[in-house]
Amino acid sequence: GLNLIIKMKPDLILLDLILPKMDGFTILDNVKKNPEVNNIPIIVLTNLDDDRYIQRVIGLGVTSYLIKSNYNSEEISIILASVYLIAAALSPSTELCTKIPEAKAKLCVLSIVKS
């Protein structure tokens, strides 16, 4: 996962903390230490509902911490689209900024579906 993040440089990272080979804490720590990818927004989506874990990853600079059981798939999609849209609007990268209309359209569609 970590090598793929560094290679692909995604616009947004959705990270679980419970992973088979390298846990999400280690991935998060390594991403935040790497200047090539440390500005990518990271949303943690996990079943770990413990203040110790939440405080730990918030301290590492995640954008959001979501507990899977508290959200349905539509709500998660809206949150992801919203964070992506904000990141695109704030990004100095013209490549990411060109994706704003597409992200807005997806967010509108998700909001309509949710209503």
KAJOGI-V144993 format. One record per pair of residues at least 6 apart in sequence whose C-alpha atoms are under 8 Angstrom apart, sorted by the first residue. I is the first residue (numbers start at 1). GAP is how many residues later the second one is. Records with the same first field share a line. If there is no record, write none. Layout:
I: GAP  GAP
This chain:
1: 26
2: 25  28  29
5: 32
6: 30  31
9: 27  28  31
10: 30
11: 29  30  73  85
12: 28  29  30  31  72
13: 27  28  29  30
14: 28  29  30  31
15: 9  27  28  29  30  31
16: 8  28  29  30
17: 6  7  8  27  28  29  31
18: 6  28
25: 32
28: 29  32
29: 31
31: 6  7
32: 6  7  28  29
41: 21  22  42  43  46
42: 20  21  22
43: 19  20  21  22  23  37
44: 18  20  21  22
45: 20  21  22  23
46: 19  20  21  22
47: 20  21  22
48: 19
49: 18
54: 11
58: 6  7
74: 36  40
75: 39
77: 33
78: 29  32  33
81: 22  23  25  26
82: 25
84: 19
85: 15  18  19
88: 8  9  11  12
89: 8  11
91: 6
